[in-house]
Amino acid sequence: MALTPPATANRAPLWSGQGGRLGRAASRRPEPSGTPPRQFGAGVIAGHWEVVVVGGRIAGASTAWALAPYAERILVLDASRPTAFWPQQSTWDRSGNLAWSALGLLETVLACGAPRTYGDTQRIGADVVERVYPREDAYSFRMSVPREVLDPALLAAASSRGNVTVARPARVRDLTIEAGRVRGATVRHGAVDSQVTCDLLVLADGRLSRNAERVGASAYRVVESPWFALLAYYGDLPLPTDRSYFSLQDRSVLISTPCGDGQWCVAVDLHQSLIDETGQHPARSFERLVRDDPYLGPAVAAGHRSTPIGGAGRMRMLRRPMSGPGWCLVGDAGYHLDPVTAQGTRAALVTARILRDRVAGAGGVRGTDLTGLTDERDDALDDDWTYTEQIVRG
Ligand SMILES: Cc1cc2nc3c(=O)[nH]c(=O)nc-3n(C[C@H](O)[C@H](O)[C@H](O)COP(=O)(O)OP(=O)(O)OC[C@H]3O[C@@H](n4cnc5c(N)ncnc54)[C@H](O)[C@@H]3O)c2cc1C
């Protein structure tokens, strides 16, 4: 399918395909509040760091935070600009809350101001059910935080450790590999190329990671997904803020989740066969599904859309080896689950926790033996993979 965005002034959709990166940022959100991470100028980052983390979003920022007590100096590099709209949702349930807690980041996440939801309205075909989530413990709620709020909060938390430096935008352009071991990277920051060396290079650069290929971490398990994931944020919807809404229809799933500050994330998963059948651009299908929905349609007519419609299609679930000499993959870079089951955040946190535990067990980054992490991760996430693969394969 040709991903040619339809012309919609100031609200152009943003796309990411299997081979492509995110499209242009058509709109910018205001700078998030809170203490921004310390930024460093070009040239200052050159030199040796015990840990260099490539990618400063959920996986990268959480890993930097988690490794900080076990390293002298950590450098986080992220190629994106802080204000870019990032059409990847972050919603999680109780298992996600437990994963945040295991990293010591739950308070940081709760401070982002998103409401806790304790149930949802679920429409399957014409049937509507009001569900209440089982109340197992204090973690039994669902939450969604916009990435433009969550990611900076995580970076600020990492930066508050005192030994974590954030450089952004800073793109890793190449890696230094000597005698089969990763020794460092070439980084473009502020129009200057700098050389950094490190004891451990953590790749948290997302599912399209080019650096994973550079270290030889080829995918050993791949599932092509027929689902197209889209989302947009809406403001001032006359909807309850303590519950989400799911509509499961033929080859589409529509979800709205309150995410704080008078905003809702509206997400749609569209099966590729539906896109092919209607011949409509996915953004038009998104608008039609939202408009025609008996619950959401009237609500969005009363509110307003505050971001472009963005998303990704032709994605692949994939597993790459988690570690090798001098490197480790966390988050989507090493283990990408299709967004249709909303388990990517939890998976990223689990990989960060596994690395943290290994380093903590060794008493520090230097000299930590990283062998066996792949099996540990695959065991820990096996249920998530199996469930997601079942849904993806239909
Ligand atoms: C439409 C959509 C909806 C989703 N909905 C959900 C959901 O509801 N719940 C859920 O749990 N998950 C969801 N996901 C999945 C979730 O977004 C991902 O699992 C999560 O973002 C992974 O985080 P990450 O930190 O591993 O990677 P990313 O968020 O992809 O971050 C990678 C970072 O690396 C940086 N980078 C890349 N290359 C370089 C380089 N060479 N140098 C420096 N920096 C670099 C990028 O700029 C980026 O900031 C969704 C995904 C999509 C696409």
The ligand as an SDF file (V2000), in Angstrom:
LIG
                    3D

 53 58  0  0  0  0  0  0  0  0999 V2000
    0.9030    3.3010   16.9980 C   0  0  0  0  0  0  0  0  0  0  0  0
    1.5330    2.5940   18.1700 C   0  0  0  0  0  0  0  0  0  0  0  0
    0.7940    2.4080   19.3280 C   0  0  0  0  0  0  0  0  0  0  0  0
    1.3580    1.7660   20.4200 C   0  0  0  0  0  0  0  0  0  0  0  0
    0.6090    1.5820   21.5400 N   0  0  0  0  0  0  0  0  0  0  0  0
    1.1550    0.9970   22.6290 C   0  0  0  0  0  0  0  0  0  0  0  0
    0.4200    0.8460   23.8340 C   0  0  0  0  0  0  0  0  0  0  0  0
   -0.7270    1.2460   23.9450 O   0  0  0  0  0  0  0  0  0  0  0  0
    1.0340    0.2460   24.8900 N   0  0  0  0  0  0  0  0  0  0  0  0
    2.3200   -0.2000   24.8330 C   0  0  0  0  0  0  0  0  0  0  0  0
    2.8350   -0.7170   25.8230 O   0  0  0  0  0  0  0  0  0  0  0  0
    3.0460   -0.0670   23.7060 N   0  0  0  0  0  0  0  0  0  0  0  0
    2.4920    0.5160   22.6110 C   0  0  0  0  0  0  0  0  0  0  0  0
    3.2380    0.6610   21.4750 N   0  0  0  0  0  0  0  0  0  0  0  0
    4.6190    0.1620   21.4930 C   0  0  0  0  0  0  0  0  0  0  0  0
    5.5270    1.1140   22.2590 C   0  0  0  0  0  0  0  0  0  0  0  0
    5.3820    2.4190   21.7360 O   0  0  0  0  0  0  0  0  0  0  0  0
    6.9740    0.6460   22.1220 C   0  0  0  0  0  0  0  0  0  0  0  0
    7.0650   -0.6650   22.6140 O   0  0  0  0  0  0  0  0  0  0  0  0
    7.9020    1.5520   22.9000 C   0  0  0  0  0  0  0  0  0  0  0  0
    7.8680    2.8400   22.3510 O   0  0  0  0  0  0  0  0  0  0  0  0
    9.3250    1.0420   22.8350 C   0  0  0  0  0  0  0  0  0  0  0  0
   10.1590    1.9880   23.4200 O   0  0  0  0  0  0  0  0  0  0  0  0
   11.7060    2.0200   23.0770 P   0  0  0  0  0  0  0  0  0  0  0  0
   12.3000    2.9750   24.0380 O   0  0  0  0  0  0  0  0  0  0  0  0
   12.2410    0.6380   23.0150 O   0  0  0  0  0  0  0  0  0  0  0  0
   11.8140    2.5580   21.5790 O   0  0  0  0  0  0  0  0  0  0  0  0
   11.3390    3.9110   20.9150 P   0  0  0  0  0  0  0  0  0  0  0  0
   10.2170    4.5190   21.6710 O   0  0  0  0  0  0  0  0  0  0  0  0
   11.1260    3.5860   19.4780 O   0  0  0  0  0  0  0  0  0  0  0  0
   12.5830    4.9010   21.0600 O   0  0  0  0  0  0  0  0  0  0  0  0
   13.7590    4.7420   20.3040 C   0  0  0  0  0  0  0  0  0  0  0  0
   14.5660    6.0320   20.3960 C   0  0  0  0  0  0  0  0  0  0  0  0
   15.8440    5.7990   19.7970 O   0  0  0  0  0  0  0  0  0  0  0  0
   16.2170    6.9580   19.0860 C   0  0  0  0  0  0  0  0  0  0  0  0
   17.1960    6.5690   18.0650 N   0  0  0  0  0  0  0  0  0  0  0  0
   17.0190    5.7550   16.9940 C   0  0  0  0  0  0  0  0  0  0  0  0
   18.1580    5.6380   16.2950 N   0  0  0  0  0  0  0  0  0  0  0  0
   19.0800    6.3960   16.9450 C   0  0  0  0  0  0  0  0  0  0  0  0
   20.4660    6.6850   16.7110 C   0  0  0  0  0  0  0  0  0  0  0  0
   21.1350    6.1460   15.6770 N   0  0  0  0  0  0  0  0  0  0  0  0
   21.1060    7.5180   17.5660 N   0  0  0  0  0  0  0  0  0  0  0  0
   20.4540    8.0540   18.6260 C   0  0  0  0  0  0  0  0  0  0  0  0
   19.1460    7.8090   18.8950 N   0  0  0  0  0  0  0  0  0  0  0  0
   18.4720    6.9920   18.0650 C   0  0  0  0  0  0  0  0  0  0  0  0
   14.9160    7.4760   18.4930 C   0  0  0  0  0  0  0  0  0  0  0  0
   15.0150    8.8570   18.2010 O   0  0  0  0  0  0  0  0  0  0  0  0
   13.9360    7.2090   19.6480 C   0  0  0  0  0  0  0  0  0  0  0  0
   13.8250    8.3190   20.4890 O   0  0  0  0  0  0  0  0  0  0  0  0
    2.6940    1.2980   20.3540 C   0  0  0  0  0  0  0  0  0  0  0  0
    3.4490    1.4900   19.1910 C   0  0  0  0  0  0  0  0  0  0  0  0
    2.8760    2.1290   18.1060 C   0  0  0  0  0  0  0  0  0  0  0  0
    3.7130    2.3170   16.8610 C   0  0  0  0  0  0  0  0  0  0  0  0
  1  2  1  0
  2  3  1  0
  2 52  2  0
  3  4  2  0
  4  5  1  0
  4 50  1  0
  5  6  2  0
  6  7  1  0
  6 13  1  0
  7  8  2  0
  7  9  1  0
  9 10  1  0
 10 11  2  0
 10 12  1  0
 12 13  2  0
 13 14  1  0
 14 15  1  0
 14 50  1  0
 15 16  1  0
 16 17  1  0
 16 18  1  0
 18 19  1  0
 18 20  1  0
 20 21  1  0
 20 22  1  0
 22 23  1  0
 23 24  1  0
 24 25  2  0
 24 26  1  0
 24 27  1  0
 27 28  1  0
 28 29  2  0
 28 30  1  0
 28 31  1  0
 31 32  1  0
 32 33  1  0
 33 34  1  0
 33 48  1  0
 34 35  1  0
 35 36  1  0
 35 46  1  0
 36 37  1  0
 36 45  1  0
 37 38  2  0
 38 39  1  0
 39 40  1  0
 39 45  2  0
 40 41  1  0
 40 42  2  0
 42 43  1  0
 43 44  2  0
 44 45  1  0
 46 47  1  0
 46 48  1  0
 48 49  1  0
 50 51  2  0
 51 52  1  0
 52 53  1  0
M  END
$$$$
